[in-house]
Amino acid sequence: MIAKIREGFTKEFVILCALGAFAIFSSTMSKSPTLSLFAKFLNASPEEIGLIAAASTVIGIFTNLTAGALSDLYGRRALILAATLVFASAPFLYLFITNVWQLILVRVYHGLATATLAPVLSATIADMFSSRRGEMMSISSSSQYVGRLLAPIVGGLIISLLGFSLSAFHRIYLVCGLSGSIALILALSLFWFPTRKSSTTQKRRVLENLREVPRHEGFLSVSSAQAALYLSMGPVETFLPLYAQSLGLSGLEIGALLSTQTAVTLFTGPAYGRLSDRRGRRGFIMVGLGVVALSLVLLSFSIGFSALLLVMFLYGSGMTMALSAIPPLVSDLVPQQVYGTSLGALETIKDVGQTLGPIVAGLAVGFAGFFGAFSLVGAMIAGNLALLNLGLGKRVKKRGQASTPKGDA
């Protein structure tokens, strides 16, 4: 088993994994646990905090699909370079922020980075692997989750040492800038990536792909699950730090809570990916959504660090199960020449959910407090689960032993 896993660890794959880890560490620490606490420091209201958290994902709605399609047309390297340039530059802009609207503008710019990198990196892994696509995508995601795991802990530690102060926030963003710069250096080493020359016919084909991808059977049903999952992630990343702070938890404890979900994904994601390759994707998606909905409702009743830690472990388990199956299922459903476009479309639909999540939760916190916000989002996930079950029906079945990997299609 170990020897089989090592077969995929080429130099190229390792560079991509390291690049993703540093990039995601940078972007995650800029928002978790930092963003909502920094916004509160700037005297933002709950509704404004929701808008601030949504700002970076709004831009993703328009960027993900475009980036994926451009990578199909011109190659992956140029898009990866563009994304890492934003990762390297955006964190330093936070040092000059003095009001809420400046923070919103910087978040919009910062959102370009993840919105561009996510679909292109997934498409690159899909290009490199076929029969082990779910496993290798999960390993790539796990490398990113190393950064996502460490980011809240490091950010929380800095806040614990320096307090909820401007100095602490500035130190955090300097570390984010350093990590983003390392990602840019790694991207510059991708000289071996093939470039593509685009003809008028190819450009026309890409436009046709943009229209055709949503029509592939099961695509919209599966991508709605991704949107639902990220609908929940927005409120958790944005308002859990404020909820935990209201309970008297320290910055380090808040960081540990936010890292719990990431730790679960890091250590179990590749295993779930392998299982979805063998057993089919649909069951993992359905069960994962149900567990996420349950954990959000339980979060509303949790008081104290231990209870919150247990619920976040449950939340992370549900997220990991579903997310280990969704991207490889999408690449199972569509032909290889539209991997970038289809995964970009998936990211776009995901960002619709991630954008709505903190906005809905911000309004709910203003009217009904944290209890009402978490319960409302949990109920929305449960409703989506029921609709998804009807939408998928029997359209998602196990694939045979063709040139595509085992799984659902």
ZAMARGU-4260 file (C-alpha; in steps of 0.2 Angstrom, whole numbers, plus 5000, padded with zeros to 4 digits):
<rodrens>
0) 5000/5000/5000 | 5014/5012/5005 | 5023/5008/4989 | 5008/5011/4979 | 5005/5028/4987
5) 5023/5033/4984 | 5021/5030/4965 | 5012/5046/4963 | 5025/5057/4972 | 5034/5064/4958
10) 5044/5080/4959 | 5030/5089/4950 | 5017/5083/4962 | 5027/5087/4978 | 5030/5105/4971
15) 5011/5107/4968 | 5007/5101/4986 | 5020/5112/4994 | 5014/5127/4984 | 4996/5124/4990
20) 5001/5122/5008 | 5010/5139/5009 | 4996/5147/4999 | 4982/5141/5009 | 4992/5144/5026
25) 4993/5162/5020 | 4975/5164/5015 | 4968/5155/5030 | 4977/5164/5043 | 4971/5181/5036
30) 4954/5176/5040 | 4954/5162/5053 | 4953/5167/5067 | 4959/5184/5062 | 4946/5192/5051
35) 4931/5193/5062 | 4941/5199/5077 | 4950/5212/5066 | 4933/5218/5059 | 4927/5219/5077
40) 4942/5229/5082 | 4937/5241/5068 | 4920/5242/5076 | 4911/5233/5063 | 4893/5227/5066
45) 4888/5209/5064 | 4880/5213/5048 | 4896/5221/5042 | 4906/5207/5048 | 4895/5195/5037
50) 4898/5206/5022 | 4917/5207/5025 | 4918/5188/5026 | 4908/5187/5010 | 4918/5199/5000
55) 4932/5187/4996 | 4920/5174/4990 | 4909/5186/4979 | 4924/5188/4968 | 4926/5170/4967
60) 4909/5168/4959 | 4915/5177/4944 | 4933/5171/4944 | 4933/5152/4947 | 4924/5148/4931
65) 4935/5160/4921 | 4951/5154/4928 | 4947/5136/4925 | 4942/5139/4907 | 4957/5150/4903
70) 4968/5136/4910 | 4960/5124/4898 | 4964/5136/4884 | 4981/5143/4888 | 4988/5130/4901
75) 4989/5129/4920 | 5005/5138/4924 | 5000/5156/4919 | 4985/5155/4930 | 4995/5147/4945
80) 5008/5161/4943 | 4994/5175/4943 | 4986/5167/4959 | 5002/5166/4969 | 5006/5184/4965
85) 4990/5189/4973 | 4994/5177/4988 | 5011/5186/4990 | 5005/5204/4989 | 4988/5205/4997
90) 4993/5202/5015 | 5003/5218/5015 | 4988/5228/5011 | 4980/5224/5028 | 4994/5234/5036
95) 4986/5250/5030 | 4968/5247/5034 | 4959/5259/5046 | 4941/5256/5042 | 4928/5243/5037
100) 4926/5248/5018 | 4945/5247/5016 | 4945/5229/5023 | 4931/5224/5011 | 4941/5230/4996
105) 4957/5221/5002 | 4946/5205/5004 | 4940/5207/4987 | 4957/5208/4980 | 4963/5194/4991
110) 4949/5183/4985 | 4956/5183/4968 | 4970/5171/4974 | 4960/5157/4980 | 4947/5158/4967
115) 4960/5157/4953 | 4971/5143/4961 | 4958/5131/4967 | 4951/5125/4951 | 4967/5126/4941
120) 4976/5116/4954 | 4962/5103/4955 | 4962/5102/4936 | 4981/5100/4936 | 4980/5085/4947
125) 4966/5078/4937 | 4977/5079/4921 | 4991/5070/4930 | 4981/5055/4937 | 4966/5045/4931
130) 4963/5029/4940 | 4969/5036/4956 | 4961/5053/4954 | 4951/5053/4970 | 4966/5047/4981
135) 4978/5060/4973 | 4966/5074/4974 | 4963/5070/4992 | 4982/5070/4995 | 4984/5086/4987
140) 4970/5093/4997 | 4978/5086/5013 | 4994/5095/5009 | 4984/5111/5008 | 4975/5107/5025
145) 4992/5106/5033 | 4993/5125/5030 | 4974/5127/5035 | 4978/5117/5051 | 4993/5127/5057
150) 4986/5144/5052 | 4972/5146/5066 | 4984/5140/5079 | 4998/5151/5074 | 4986/5166/5072
155) 4978/5162/5089 | 4995/5160/5097 | 5000/5178/5091 | 4984/5185/5098 | 4986/5176/5115
160) 5004/5183/5116 | 4999/5201/5111 | 4981/5202/5115 | 4967/5208/5103 | 4977/5222/5097
165) 4982/5231/5081 | 5000/5225/5084 | 4994/5207/5084 | 4984/5208/5068 | 4999/5217/5059
170) 5011/5203/5065 | 4999/5190/5058 | 4997/5198/5041 | 5016/5200/5040 | 5017/5181/5042
175) 5004/5178/5029 | 5014/5189/5017 | 5029/5178/5020 | 5020/5162/5017 | 5012/5169/5001
180) 5029/5174/4994 | 5035/5157/4997 | 5021/5150/4987 | 5025/5162/4973 | 5043/5156/4972
185) 5037/5138/4971 | 5026/5143/4957 | 5040/5151/4947 | 5049/5134/4947 | 5035/5127/4937
190) 5045/5129/4921 | 5041/5111/4916 | 5022/5115/4914 | 5017/5114/4896 | 5010/5129/4888
195) 4996/5129/4875 | 4993/5139/4859 | 4975/5143/4857 | 4967/5145/4840 | 4950/5153/4835
200) 4943/5135/4835 | 4949/5131/4852 | 4942/5147/4859 | 4925/5144/4852 | 4926/5126/4859
205) 4930/5134/4877 | 4914/5145/4875 | 4904/5129/4870 | 4911/5120/4885 | 4905/5134/4897
210) 4888/5131/4890 | 4889/5112/4890 | 4897/5109/4907 | 4881/5113/4918 | 4871/5101/4906
215) 4881/5085/4911 | 4870/5074/4920 | 4871/5075/4939 | 4883/5090/4938 | 4871/5103/4946
220) 4865/5091/4959 | 4883/5087/4964 | 4889/5105/4964 | 4874/5110/4975 | 4881/5099/4988
225) 4898/5108/4988 | 4888/5125/4989 | 4879/5118/5004 | 4895/5113/5013 | 4903/5130/5010
230) 4887/5139/5016 | 4891/5131/5033 | 4909/5135/5032 | 4906/5154/5031 | 4897/5155/5048
235) 4909/5144/5057 | 4925/5153/5051 | 4917/5170/5054 | 4906/5169/5069 | 4913/5154/5079
240) 4928/5165/5085 | 4916/5179/5091 | 4905/5166/5099 | 4920/5158/5108 | 4927/5175/5113
245) 4910/5179/5121 | 4912/5163/5131 | 4929/5169/5138 | 4940/5157/5127 | 4958/5163/5124
250) 4965/5166/5106 | 4974/5150/5107 | 4959/5140/5111 | 4949/5149/5097 | 4963/5144/5085
255) 4963/5126/5091 | 4944/5125/5088 | 4946/5131/5070 | 4960/5119/5067 | 4950/5104/5073
260) 4940/5102/5057 | 4956/5104/5047 | 4965/5091/5057 | 4951/5078/5054 | 4953/5082/5035
265) 4971/5081/5035 | 4972/5064/5043 | 4957/5056/5035 | 4955/5064/5018 | 4966/5052/5008
270) 4958/5037/5015 | 4940/5044/5011 | 4947/5048/4994 | 4953/5030/4991 | 4936/5023/4998
275) 4926/5034/4986 | 4937/5028/4971 | 4932/5010/4976 | 4915/5011/4984 | 4907/5026/4974
280) 4905/5044/4978 | 4886/5047/4982 | 4885/5039/4999 | 4900/5049/5005 | 4892/5065/5000
285) 4875/5061/5007 | 4881/5056/5024 | 4894/5070/5025 | 4880/5083/5022 | 4869/5075/5036
290) 4884/5075/5049 | 4887/5093/5045 | 4869/5098/5048 | 4869/5089/5064 | 4885/5097/5070
295) 4879/5115/5067 | 4863/5112/5077 | 4874/5105/5091 | 4885/5120/5090 | 4871/5131/5095
300) 4870/5121/5112 | 4888/5120/5115 | 4896/5129/5130 | 4914/5128/5135 | 4930/5123/5126
305) 4928/5104/5127 | 4910/5103/5120 | 4915/5115/5106 | 4930/5104/5102 | 4919/5088/5101
310) 4907/5097/5089 | 4920/5103/5078 | 4927/5086/5077 | 4910/5080/5071 | 4909/5094/5059
315) 4926/5091/5052 | 4921/5072/5049 | 4906/5077/5039 | 4915/5090/5028 | 4929/5078/5025
320) 4918/5063/5019 | 4908/5074/5007 | 4923/5085/5000 | 4933/5069/4997 | 4921/5063/4984
325) 4914/5079/4976 | 4928/5085/4965 | 4933/5068/4959 | 4915/5064/4955 | 4914/5080/4944
330) 4929/5075/4935 | 4921/5058/4932 | 4906/5066/4925 | 4914/5076/4911 | 4927/5073/4898
335) 4945/5077/4901 | 4946/5092/4889 | 4934/5102/4901 | 4942/5097/4918 | 4947/5115/4921
340) 4930/5122/4915 | 4920/5110/4925 | 4930/5112/4941 | 4930/5130/4939 | 4911/5129/4937
345) 4911/5119/4953 | 4921/5132/4962 | 4909/5146/4956 | 4894/5137/4963 | 4903/5133/4979
350) 4907/5152/4981 | 4889/5156/4979 | 4886/5146/4995 | 4901/5152/5004 | 4896/5170/5000
355) 4878/5168/5006 | 4884/5159/5022 | 4891/5173/5032 | 4879/5186/5026 | 4864/5175/5031
360) 4873/5171/5048 | 4877/5189/5051 | 4859/5194/5049 | 4853/5180/5060 | 4866/5185/5073
365) 4859/5202/5073 | 4841/5196/5075 | 4843/5180/5085 | 4860/5179/5092 | 4873/5165/5089
370) 4860/5151/5093 | 4848/5157/5080 | 4862/5159/5067 | 4870/5141/5069 | 4853/5133/5070
375) 4847/5142/5054 | 4862/5136/5044 | 4860/5119/5050 | 4842/5118/5045 | 4847/5125/5028
380) 4860/5111/5026 | 4847/5098/5031 | 4835/5105/5018 | 4848/5104/5004 | 4852/5086/5009
385) 4834/5081/5005 | 4833/5090/4989 | 4850/5083/4984 | 4844/5065/4987 | 4829/5069/4975
390) 4840/5077/4963 | 4853/5064/4962 | 4841/5049/4962 | 4848/5035/4952 | 4858/5046/4940
395) 4874/5044/4950 | 4879/5026/4949 | 4895/5016/4950 | 4906/5017/4935 | 4913/5002/4927
400) 4930/4997/4922 | 4932/5009/4908 | 4946/5021/4905 | 4939/5032/4919 | 4941/5028/4938
405) 4929/5018/4948 | 4916/5029/4957 | 4899/5037/4953 | 4894/5045/4937
</rodrens>
